[in-house]
Each structure stands twice: as C-alpha cells, then as structure tokens.
C-alpha cells in the first residue's frame, strides 16, 4: 500500500473564534473569525465589505492586507497577501501571526513549468533547464519511433 504524504502547510485550516477589526473602503468594523487557513480567513460581521475590495485585517498588534473573495449575507472570505501561522492566531495575543521568511517561502504557491523556465532566475540555470527539457522531449520522440518500429 502506497503511503500518501499530506503536506501540513497545505492542510492548515482550523475553526476559530477570534475577534478582529476589518477596515475597508466603506469604513471599519468589528468581525469574528469563524474559519482560518494559512492563506485565508472566513469572517462574520454586521456589514461585510464588497467582493474584490482590498481590506486591512487588524488582529492584535498585527495588520494584514487581503482581498475579499466572496460575500454571502454577514459572512465573507478574505484571501491574505501573505501566509499566517494559524496556531498563533488561535493562541491569541502576544504570538506573532506572520511566519518567518523560511517558512513563508516554503508556502509560496508553486509555479508551472513554463513560468519557471521564463522566470528571472540566472541565465545559466534557465539554459540548463531548457536543455534538460529539450533532451526529455527528444528522448520521448525517439522512444515513440522505436515503439512504432517494433509494432510494424
């Protein structure tokens, strides 16, 4: 039986009951976090901000910038611009919410192959990546011709 690895940072979600302040274009209001993830918060408040509005979420001493992704009734989902430590959010004041740079770098969204090849990394690294990709492609073509020759 194969062992399936589940990355903790991809699965960090927790129910929460934390009071915060949300500041948007229409003003500022109290909110309660009812769900938290590494990259998002689900909050309930009297007058939630509009969808796609940029908001500032103030949690204790920390201030986080995010975008409202959805709004239904008194609830809304806020996508954060940086990952947070959900355990620290649940513990309350005194614990920093922001992850250290090493942990935050590990949680960055993965990019596709084309974006990785077109990145602004060092030129020799990009050239090596392109050469490896071309060799793999050529090997696949040769293998396909080999299998077609055997089939005849």
N, C-alpha and C positions, 0 to 999 in steps of 0.2 A: 504494500500500500504506500502510495507516494505521500510524502509529508508536504503539506501546504504551508508556506510561510506567509504570515499576515504581518505586514509592517505596522508597528504600533502607531507611528505618526500618521498613517493613512486612515486609521480607525479611531482616532482620538475624538470621541464625542461623548458628551455627558449631559444629563439633565442638570439644570442649575436653577437656583432661586436667589439671584444676586441683583441688588438694586443698583442702577446706573443712571447717568444723565445722558440724554441724546440731544445734540444740537444740530439743527438743520437750517435750511433757508427760511422756514416758517417760524423759527424760534427754538426754544429749548424746553425739554420736558423730562419728567421722571419716567423711568422704564424699569421693567423687571426682566432679567434674562431668564428665559424658560428653557433654553437649549443652547449648548455651546459646542463648538468644534474648533479645530486648530485654525481654520481659516474663516470661520463664520460664527455669527450669533443670531439666535432667534429671540426676539424681544416682544413684549406686550406693553402697550402704553395707550393713554387716552386718545391721542391724536398722532398716529404714526406718520412719518414723512412719506412723501410720494415716491413711487418707484423710480429708480435710476438717480435719485438725489444723493449727493455726497453729504455724509454726516460725520460728526465727531462724537465718539462714544467715550465718556469720561467714567472710568472705573477706578475709584480710589484716587491715587496720585497719577495714574496712567491715563493718557489720552490717545485714543486710536482713531484713525481715519478709515472710513469704509463707504461702501455704496449700497443703497437699499436695492435688493434684487427682486423682492416680491412684497406684496402687502395685501392682506386679507383681514378685513374688519379691524380689530385692535392689535393684530399681530403683524410683524414684518420680519424679513430676513435680511441681515446685513453682512455683506461679504467684506472681509477685512483686507487691508493692503499689505499686512504682514502677519505671519503666524503668531499665535499666542500659546502660552502654557495653560492648558485647560485646568490642570490640577491646581495651579496657583490661583486661577480665577475662583475655583471652588473653596479654596482655603481662606480667601478674604484678604483684607488689607494687610499691608506690610510685606507681601511677597510680590516681586516684580512679575508682570504678565509677559513682558517681551522675552523671547528666547535669546540665548546667547548667539553670537554670529555663526558659530559652527553648527548648532542645532537648526538655526533658521535656514542655513544654506542646504542642509540635508532635506528640508521640507519644500524647497523650491519646486514648482511644477516642472515635470520633465518635458523636454522639448522633442519634437520629431526629428527624424534623421536629416531631412532637407534643411531645417532650421539650424541644426547642429553643424552641418557642413558649411552653411552660409554664415556662421557666426563670426564675430570679430576677434576670434582667437588668433594665436600666432600663425603666420603663413605656413611655416614648415609643418605644423600639426594639421592644418587643413589640407595641405598637399598629401600628406601621408594618409589621412582619412579617405581622400578621393582615390588615391592609388589602391588602397585596400578594397574599396567598393568596386572599382573597375575590375580588379582581379577576381573578386567574387562573382561579378556579373559574367565575365569571360569564362570562368570555370563552369558556371551554370549553363552557358550556351554550349560549350564543348561537351558537357555531360549529356545534354539533350540530344545533340547529334550522335553521340556514342550510343545512347539508348535507341534512337531511331534506326541506326545502322544494324544493331543487334536484332531488332524486330523484323527486319527485312530478311 
